């Protein structure tokens, strides 16, 4: 096996790996949306049960509850951004038209391997850029969800003290 063939195999494995990671990140984005929605539902149910006490609660408690809801809303928005359809560039089939002509068909296999590796490198560069944005959104979603859960726990604890 030549060095070029080794690089071509590596690039092929990297493109497959990025496709798997893309699916994983998008699934995590859906999880953020689901958990944020469930936590908001629990928070609103808890507030409905303690409605009279909540209305007379200190301003800090009401601000904590409101900020927690905003954090969950932001986490949900980032989860939606993670799953917003992006343009995932794949290999342009037209660029391989010349390799299918009669004069190229019987040439050395290494020329085709090199052309495929060059095409996969372009795809990998594109995947890396798009993936970096989705991962950034995922980190922001997790941070918002963590802040929302912390504020939710603090508000529930404070409300229990008020009761």
N, C-alpha and C positions, 0 to 999 in steps of 0.2 A: 504494500500500500504506500502511496506517495504522501508527502506532506500535504499537498493540496486536497487529496481525498480525505485525509484526517480532518482537515479544517472543514470540508464540506459536511462530513458526518457530524462534527461538533455543531455547526450552524443549524443543521437539520434538527438536532436534539434541542438546541436552545429555542428554536421557533416553537417546537412542540411544548416545551416547558412553559414558555410565555402564554401559550393558548390555555394551558391548564391553570396557570396562575390567574389569568383573566377571569375564567369561570369562577374560581375560588373567591376573588375579590368581589365580583358581582353578587355572588351568593351571600357574602358577608354584608353587603349593602342591603340586601333584602332582609337579612336578620336584624339589622339596625332599625329598619323601618318597622318591622313587626314588634320588636321589643319596646321601642319608643311608644308605639301606639298602645301596647298593653300597659305600660307604666303610666301613661297619661290617663287611661281608663281607670286604673286602680286609684290614682291620685284624685280624680274627679269623684269617684265613688266614695272615697274616704271623706272628701270635703262635703259631699252631699249628706253623709251620715252626721257629720259634726257641723251642719250648716249654721245653726244658731250661734254656736260658740265661735265659728269662723268669722261671722259677721262682726262680732264684738272683739275679735282677736287684735292684737297689736299690729301696727303698720309693718313692722319688720317681718312678722309671720306672713302677712299677705304679700309682701314683696318677695319673700323667699319662695312662696308657692307660685307666684306669677313668673319669677325668673326661672324656676324649675320647668314650668310649662314651655317657656321660650327656648330653653335648652333642648328639650325633647323635640320641639318643632324644628329647630336648627339641625338636630341630628337626623331627623326624617328628611329634611331638604337635602342634606348631604348624601343620604342614602339614595334618594331619587337621582341626584346628579351622578352617582356612581353607576347607576343602571341606565342612564340616558344613552341611547344608542350613539356610538362613536363610529367614525369611519375607520375601519380596520383594513389597512392596505394589505392586499395580498399580491402575489406575483402577477404582473401584467402578462396575460397570455400572448398579446400581440408582440411582445419583445422576443418571444421564442419562435416567431414565424420563420425567421431566417434559418434557424437551426433545423427546421423541418424540410427545407428545400432539398432537392435531389443532390446538389453538390456538397451539402454539409452532412447528409444522412450517413455516409460511410466514413466520415473522418474519425479521428481518434476520440475515444470515449472521454479523455481528459478535458477536451474542449467543452463538452456538454457539462461535465462535472463542474468546471470552472464557471460556466454561465449560470448554472443553477445556484452555486455558492454565492455569486455576486448578487443574484436576485434575492436570495434568502437573507443576505446581509442587509439589503435595503428594507426588507420586511421587518427584520429584527430591530433596526434603528427606529422604524416607525412604531412598532409595538412598545419599545422602551419609552418613547415619549408619551404615548397615549396612556400607557400603564402607570407612569409616574404621576400623572394627573389623578387617575382613579385612586391610587394609593394615598395621595395627599387628601383627597376627599374622605377616604375611609378613616384616616387618622383624625381628621377634624370631627367626623361623625362620632367616633369613639370618645373623643374628648368632650364633646357636647353631651353625649349620653352619660358619661361619668359625672360631669358637673351637675346634670339634671338629677341623677340618682342621689348624689351627695346632698343637694338642696332639698330633694324630696324627703330624704331621711331626716334632715335637720328640721324641716317643717313639721313632719309627723311627730318627732320627738318634742318639739316646742308645743304643738297642739295638745299632746298628751299631758304636758306640764300645766297647760292652761286649764284643761278639763279638771 
